[in-house]
Amino acid sequence: MNSQVVCLVQIETRLAMENLDEILSTDGVDGVYVGPADLSLSHGLLTDGDSPELVELLVAIAGACARHDRYPASMPRRASTAVERSLSDIDSAASGLTPCG
């Protein structure tokens, strides 16, 4: 990361979750961006935002980011859901992110 560019990779599939540590070990990757709805769908979960399984996935992502000194980011859907409460270690990113690569 530098003062002008941040490279966030999307973590939204089963394959990404299976390779999370390898992805986060990649030079030049500053962090991840999580789409909770897409992550839910890829794991066969509903997208209502209150799934304990989704919370578990998000906690795993936040933990992996901490281990690799990377930034986790997500677009919260509803502030009142269990998922959003589990994102306390994940920075919210609302807009203005430009894809890298």
N, C-alpha and C positions, 0 to 999 in steps of 0.2 A: 504494500500500500504506500502511496505517496500523498502529497497534499492535494492532488487533482484527480487521481484515479483509484478506484477500489474495484477489485475483481471478486464478485460474489457468484458462486455457482449454485444452480438450483438443485435442491434435494426434494424430489417429489415422487419418486418411484421406489419399488421394492429393490431394484438393482442398485440404485443410489444408496439405499440404506445398507445393503449388503457390502458395499464398497466404501462406506463412509470414511473409515480411517485412511484408506488409500487416497481418496479424493482430497481429504484435508491435509495430507502429507505432500501434496503437489506444490512445487515451488510456484510462486506467483498468485496462488489462491489466497485471498485475504479473509474469506468467510463464505457463508452459505446463505441462501435465501430460500425460505420454506413457504410453499403454498399449502396451507392446511387442507383445503378442499381436494386438491390434486393428490396430496399424500394420502388422504383418507380413501379416495377412490381407488388408488393403486393398491391399497391393502384390503380392498373389499369392504370398507367401512362406509357408513352413512356420512354425509357431509353436514350434519346438524351441529357439529362443533362441540358436542359433549361426550364423545366417546372416550372411555378410559384407555382404550388401545391407542388412540391418537395422542393422548396426553403422554403415554409411555414412549411413543416414538419421538415426540418433541423433547422430552427430558433426555432421551438418548442422544439426540442431535446436539442439545445444549452441552451435555457432558463431553461429547467428542470434540466440540469446538473448544471447550475449556482445556482439554488435554493437548490440543494442537495449537493453542494460542491463536484461534481464529474467531471471527465475529459471526454470530448467528443473527439473522434478521428474518422477519416475517411480516405479513400483512394481516393484522388482526381483523377478524370478521365481526365479532360481537364482544365487547369488553366484559360482558357478564358471564361468559361461558367458562367452564372448567379449563378448556384449552387455553383461553387467554390468560387465565391465572397461572397456568403452567409455563407461560412464556415470560415469566418475570425475569429470567436470565437471557431472554432473547430480545434484542433491540427491535423496535417497530420501525419499519420503513414504509412510508406512505407513498411517495412518488419521487420522481426526479432521478431514479437510478437508470443508468445507461448500461446495457449489457456489454460485457467485455468479450474479447475473443475474435 
